[in-house]
Amino acid sequence: MGPSAGLGVLLAEKTLTNHRDKQLRLYEQAASVEAVKTYIKRWWQWVRSGVKLDGALEGCLVALAAAE
């Protein structure tokens, strides 16, 4: 087994960029706060479904959970 064995799927930088861009588009389109929160919540559900998070992203997850 290689050095990444057991790590699961890692979150790509492009994935984070796409997520941020989507949030910006929602704000630009004057989406409701509830619509933005729903998008973020669903995105995190997708992320947690199998992506290994590093420490920085774990902090984001904790902050999101606290906001709910």
Secondary structure, DSSP 8 states (H G I E B T S, - for coil): --TTTT--EE--HHHHHHHHHHHHHHHHTT--HHHHHHHHHHHHHHHHTTEE--HHHHHHHHHHHHH-
